[in-house]
Amino acid sequence: VERKVAVVSAAQTKYGKSPVTARELALTAAADCIDQAGADPKEIGLGVVANCFGVVESQAHLAPILMTQIGNPSAPSFTVESACSSGGSALHIAFAGVRSGLYDTVLCVGVERVTHLPLAKSTEYFSMGSDYSFEGCCGATFPGLYAVMARAHMHERGTKSEDLAAVAVKNHENASMNPKAHLQKRITVDEVLASPLVADPLHFFDCCPFSDGAAAILVTTEEKARKMGGESVEVAASVRTGGPAALQSRERLDSLDAARRAAGLAYRQARITPKDVGFAEVHDCFTIAEVMAIEDLGLVGAKEAPRAAAEGITARDGAIPVNASGGLKAKGHPVGATGLGQVVEVFDQMLARAGTRQVPRSDVGLTHNVGATGGSCAVHVFKRMR
Amino acid sequence: VERKVAVVSAAQTKYGKSPVTARELALTAAADCIDQAGADPKEIGLGVVANCFGVVESQAHLAPILMTQIGNPSAPSFTVESACSSGGSALHIAFAGVRSGLYDTVLCVGVERVTHLPLAKSTEYFSMGSDYSFEGCCGATFPGLYAVMARAHMHERGTKSEDLAAVAVKNHENASMNPKAHLQKRITVDEVLASPLVADPLHFFDCCPFSDGAAAILVTTEEKARKMGGESVEVAASVRTGGPAALQSRERLDSLDAARRAAGLAYRQARITPKDVGFAEVHDCFTIAEVMAIEDLGLVGAKEAPRAAAEGITARDGAIPVNASGGLKAKGHPVGATGLGQVVEVFDQMLARAGTRQVPRSDVGLTHNVGATGGSCAVHVFKRMR
């Protein structure tokens, strides 16, 4: 019999511009997470840190520093990096660790700090997540690469700038109800369309911000979760997939192959269909990414996808609420933290503690976390523990 | 019943100064490894890359690029980093992946390229593996930190510079028989002692070089290993531990707590005692590190440890051959590759293909891979498949 895996606690810092370094951000989220669980740090068998650009603060080998700081220096720990899907990869490793029987309790902490860098520098670092020899080095940074996908979507599917803008408007509105969000300001479609073009057809407000922040979750066995007594959430599916690293190698540009496959495998692993999903946190680094995601995940049909936000389908009170947290777009995108921050939102929603942004149907939640332009993807499904 | 885990193939590039980038080094080792196994790249369920400083070549997210290049872009992959123990951590993740039943076949590839950087730059990057806020930023680079441990060892245990020099002499001699080694030149105790002091009491020849290189292993189930038909090696124990990140938090400086605990756990997991170990590859980033390692692992007694190399105990034909490959000291130390390169040596020794440096008793091999000054440690035990 396979061991069931549970999330027993989840916490995050506010996303935004941090005066303190990544090690302090990570410690803050980790300590809060451990506190909320009422756990003894010494119970933690393994620490998995998700982080991409620690070297900009001259700190590699962050994981044992964190474990030392939380009071369990003896526990093994390491950092995982898969660009923007590092957080989802950390949870996947934790899942395998618990499933294997090697570990009972795993602490996952995602963290990033980049806003202290000049904008050109953070853009340069982010572009290292692309296939640099063929993309980044030629000047194709992420807004440019996602603009190519947006243009393809417009060309082949009739998607309009207004449709993309509606995604931004929805996610900013959701973030306005999230005290942990980076951008809590509501915006309008007109404001999105009037904002400067970053990479045609993507406007400034089609793009997520560079954020600092950390997120932490405590993962353990179903048995231990019950013993700990608090409410917890079952990890019903944990799937990681890959896709061709560079855009030039893709058969199509209006969908991420890695996401489609991850979704199919995750639904099978969780023994559900897309219709069972009550709400989802998806990887909307750019508005076009959310349009692709909801279709790749089967949450809406191919024809509905472009207009889903505009028509309220993905609103908090719509047929399938997407990014009730505000998403990467407005909650923010501290790269290493992002995938675990999605889990924090799912955990809060499932425990009915999401305040004014609470979604109506929170029995089954899904997270979708993409690395770069789709070279990596993690999809997780969460169910209420019975 | 727990699934047994096997290494079915192992390959590495020559260590040294590489004109090509990390992505080419990684691909070279990976392709050779897959070739030797006669495996179909599509059979690989997961790719784990061990790498620390990919950003110096502007490439993060290296794992899906490698998987794309070997012809299996759909497989999940990510990078693991735990400073100099990244390679050992990669194998540990592969072990958990196979043990959990989530994956049948995992490709681990370690890689690093730093020699194209100015020496001051590579020193700066390496120091990021320390607890930078308390060590690196104050100028305490790794030679300095290991010099502190060497001085403590001399003070408390009577270890002499000649004892340390004997480690270097042995490992250079071993490397002279290893065509993949970075430094294939034999040296004498007098040469070591006459070489410049890098950080008193460590001389130039007490220190490992900065190296470029890659190493790859293919990890799978016992069942699949048998089906593949070639010779393979059982991973009888896979243990990762942690220790206090900075030297200032340690109770003692003449031993690594993380290594002692890892060794104890590994022997129990493999159901052996230290006496059963036929040969070992240990983490000799500095000569003093080998002296500590062989004692921490229980391969020699506390009194024997300082003079073990000088007295021939750890020679290829000694009681317990240590670093027959040449070790980090002379085979070289391409950070991300090192822990997996140790496994390549164990694999070659156990398959009796180590040429003139073949050790006499190769039925049980051990690898010991340390992150930084002992914030992380990985110990693996390998047995001949029966």
Boltz contact constraints between the chains, C-beta under 6 A:
constraints:
  - contact:
      token1: [A, 52]
      token2: [B, 60]
      max_distance: 6.0
  - contact:
      token1: [A, 55]
      token2: [B, 55]
      max_distance: 6.0
  - contact:
      token1: [A, 55]
      token2: [B, 128]
      max_distance: 6.0
  - contact:
      token1: [A, 58]
      token2: [B, 128]
      max_distance: 6.0
  - contact:
      token1: [A, 58]
      token2: [B, 132]
      max_distance: 6.0
  - contact:
      token1: [A, 59]
      token2: [B, 128]
      max_distance: 6.0
  - contact:
      token1: [A, 59]
      token2: [B, 132]
      max_distance: 6.0
  - contact:
      token1: [A, 60]
      token2: [B, 52]
      max_distance: 6.0
  - contact:
      token1: [A, 60]
      token2: [B, 83]
      max_distance: 6.0
  - contact:
      token1: [A, 60]
      token2: [B, 128]
      max_distance: 6.0
  - contact:
      token1: [A, 60]
      token2: [B, 129]
      max_distance: 6.0
  - contact:
      token1: [A, 61]
      token2: [B, 83]
      max_distance: 6.0
  - contact:
      token1: [A, 61]
      token2: [B, 129]
      max_distance: 6.0
  - contact:
      token1: [A, 61]
      token2: [B, 371]
      max_distance: 6.0
  - contact:
      token1: [A, 61]
      token2: [B, 372]
      max_distance: 6.0
  - contact:
      token1: [A, 61]
      token2: [B, 375]
      max_distance: 6.0
  - contact:
      token1: [A, 64]
      token2: [B, 242]
      max_distance: 6.0
  - contact:
      token1: [A, 64]
      token2: [B, 245]
      max_distance: 6.0
  - contact:
      token1: [A, 64]
      token2: [B, 375]
      max_distance: 6.0
  - contact:
      token1: [A, 64]
      token2: [B, 376]
      max_distance: 6.0
  - contact:
      token1: [A, 65]
      token2: [B, 131]
      max_distance: 6.0
  - contact:
      token1: [A, 65]
      token2: [B, 245]
      max_distance: 6.0
  - contact:
      token1: [A, 67]
      token2: [B, 242]
      max_distance: 6.0
  - contact:
      token1: [A, 68]
      token2: [B, 244]
      max_distance: 6.0
  - contact:
      token1: [A, 68]
      token2: [B, 245]
      max_distance: 6.0
  - contact:
      token1: [A, 73]
      token2: [B, 242]
      max_distance: 6.0
  - contact:
      token1: [A, 73]
      token2: [B, 243]
      max_distance: 6.0
  - contact:
      token1: [A, 73]
      token2: [B, 244]
      max_distance: 6.0
  - contact:
      token1: [A, 74]
      token2: [B, 242]
      max_distance: 6.0
  - contact:
      token1: [A, 75]
      token2: [B, 242]
      max_distance: 6.0
  - contact:
      token1: [A, 76]
      token2: [B, 240]
      max_distance: 6.0
  - contact:
      token1: [A, 76]
      token2: [B, 241]
      max_distance: 6.0
  - contact:
      token1: [A, 76]
      token2: [B, 242]
      max_distance: 6.0
  - contact:
      token1: [A, 77]
      token2: [B, 242]
      max_distance: 6.0
  - contact:
      token1: [A, 78]
      token2: [B, 80]
      max_distance: 6.0
  - contact:
      token1: [A, 78]
      token2: [B, 82]
      max_distance: 6.0
  - contact:
      token1: [A, 78]
      token2: [B, 89]
      max_distance: 6.0
  - contact:
      token1: [A, 79]
      token2: [B, 81]
      max_distance: 6.0
  - contact:
      token1: [A, 80]
      token2: [B, 78]
      max_distance: 6.0
  - contact:
      token1: [A, 80]
      token2: [B, 80]
      max_distance: 6.0
  - contact:
      token1: [A, 81]
      token2: [B, 79]
      max_distance: 6.0
  - contact:
      token1: [A, 82]
      token2: [B, 78]
      max_distance: 6.0
  - contact:
      token1: [A, 83]
      token2: [B, 60]
      max_distance: 6.0
  - contact:
      token1: [A, 83]
      token2: [B, 61]
      max_distance: 6.0
  - contact:
      token1: [A, 89]
      token2: [B, 78]
      max_distance: 6.0
  - contact:
      token1: [A, 96]
      token2: [B, 96]
      max_distance: 6.0
  - contact:
      token1: [A, 96]
      token2: [B, 97]
      max_distance: 6.0
  - contact:
      token1: [A, 96]
      token2: [B, 100]
      max_distance: 6.0
  - contact:
      token1: [A, 96]
      token2: [B, 102]
      max_distance: 6.0
  - contact:
      token1: [A, 97]
      token2: [B, 96]
      max_distance: 6.0
  - contact:
      token1: [A, 99]
      token2: [B, 100]
      max_distance: 6.0
  - contact:
      token1: [A, 100]
      token2: [B, 96]
      max_distance: 6.0
  - contact:
      token1: [A, 100]
      token2: [B, 99]
      max_distance: 6.0
  - contact:
      token1: [A, 100]
      token2: [B, 100]
      max_distance: 6.0
  - contact:
      token1: [A, 102]
      token2: [B, 96]
      max_distance: 6.0
  - contact:
      token1: [A, 128]
      token2: [B, 55]
      max_distance: 6.0
  - contact:
      token1: [A, 128]
      token2: [B, 58]
      max_distance: 6.0
  - contact:
      token1: [A, 128]
      token2: [B, 59]
      max_distance: 6.0
  - contact:
      token1: [A, 128]
      token2: [B, 60]
      max_distance: 6.0
  - contact:
      token1: [A, 129]
      token2: [B, 60]
      max_distance: 6.0
  - contact:
      token1: [A, 129]
      token2: [B, 61]
      max_distance: 6.0
  - contact:
      token1: [A, 131]
      token2: [B, 65]
      max_distance: 6.0
  - contact:
      token1: [A, 132]
      token2: [B, 58]
      max_distance: 6.0
  - contact:
      token1: [A, 132]
      token2: [B, 59]
      max_distance: 6.0
  - contact:
      token1: [A, 240]
      token2: [B, 76]
      max_distance: 6.0
  - contact:
      token1: [A, 241]
      token2: [B, 76]
      max_distance: 6.0
  - contact:
      token1: [A, 242]
      token2: [B, 64]
      max_distance: 6.0
  - contact:
      token1: [A, 242]
      token2: [B, 67]
      max_distance: 6.0
  - contact:
      token1: [A, 242]
      token2: [B, 73]
      max_distance: 6.0
  - contact:
      token1: [A, 242]
      token2: [B, 74]
      max_distance: 6.0
  - contact:
      token1: [A, 242]
      token2: [B, 75]
      max_distance: 6.0
  - contact:
      token1: [A, 242]
      token2: [B, 76]
      max_distance: 6.0
  - contact:
      token1: [A, 242]
      token2: [B, 77]
      max_distance: 6.0
  - contact:
      token1: [A, 243]
      token2: [B, 73]
      max_distance: 6.0
  - contact:
      token1: [A, 244]
      token2: [B, 68]
      max_distance: 6.0
  - contact:
      token1: [A, 244]
      token2: [B, 73]
      max_distance: 6.0
  - contact:
      token1: [A, 245]
      token2: [B, 64]
      max_distance: 6.0
  - contact:
      token1: [A, 245]
      token2: [B, 65]
      max_distance: 6.0
  - contact:
      token1: [A, 245]
      token2: [B, 68]
      max_distance: 6.0
  - contact:
      token1: [A, 372]
      token2: [B, 61]
      max_distance: 6.0
  - contact:
      token1: [A, 375]
      token2: [B, 61]
      max_distance: 6.0
  - contact:
      token1: [A, 375]
      token2: [B, 64]
      max_distance: 6.0
  - contact:
      token1: [A, 376]
      token2: [B, 64]
      max_distance: 6.0
